[in-house]
Amino acid sequence: MPIQHTFIGDTKTLEALRRFLDVLAEVSPEPVCPPKVIRGEDNVIYVEVGYGTDEETLLVSKCMADVGADILEETGLLVALAPFVVATAKHA
């Protein structure tokens, strides 16, 4: 899965992000647009990704929330999915 990112971090941060993205790549359904990684002002690593329907968005959100919680517990770093429904896919 192609990923858009401009991200610089220490080894611990990059490993946490890689772990999150590895699981995201295996989760079904496939996103409509590729993930984009950003670090928020709150130091949270957000992975924005668009899906075709509300149902797909909720399904992936539930799965990835567990992954993010595990990463937070183990590393102290918060990696969070920021999903959205792609408007053009919704009307197609």
Residue pairs with C-beta under 8 A, 6 or more apart in sequence:
1 24
1 25
1 30
1 31
1 34
1 35
2 34
3 21
3 34
3 35
3 36
3 37
4 34
4 35
4 36
4 37
5 36
5 37
5 38
7 14
7 17
7 37
7 38
7 39
7 45
9 17
9 39
12 75
12 77
13 45
13 77
16 45
16 71
16 75
16 77
16 79
17 37
17 45
17 47
17 79
19 67
19 71
20 45
20 47
20 64
20 67
20 68
20 71
20 79
21 35
21 37
21 47
23 63
23 64
23 67
24 35
24 47
24 49
24 60
24 64
24 67
24 81
27 60
27 63
27 64
29 51
29 52
29 56
29 59
29 60
31 49
31 50
31 51
31 60
32 50
32 51
32 52
32 86
32 89
33 49
33 50
33 86
34 49
35 47
35 48
35 49
36 47
36 48
36 49
37 45
37 46
37 47
37 48
38 45
38 46
38 48
39 45
39 46
40 46
43 78
44 78
44 79
44 80
45 77
45 78
45 79
45 80
46 80
46 81
46 82
47 64
47 79
47 80
47 81
47 82
48 82
48 83
48 84
49 60
49 81
49 82
49 83
49 84
50 83
50 84
50 85
50 86
50 89
51 57
51 60
51 83
51 84
51 85
51 86
51 89
52 85
52 86
52 89
52 90
52 92
53 85
53 89
53 90
54 85
57 83
57 84
57 85
60 81
60 83
61 81
61 83
64 81
65 81
67 79
68 78
68 79
68 80
68 81
71 77
71 78
71 79
72 78
72 79
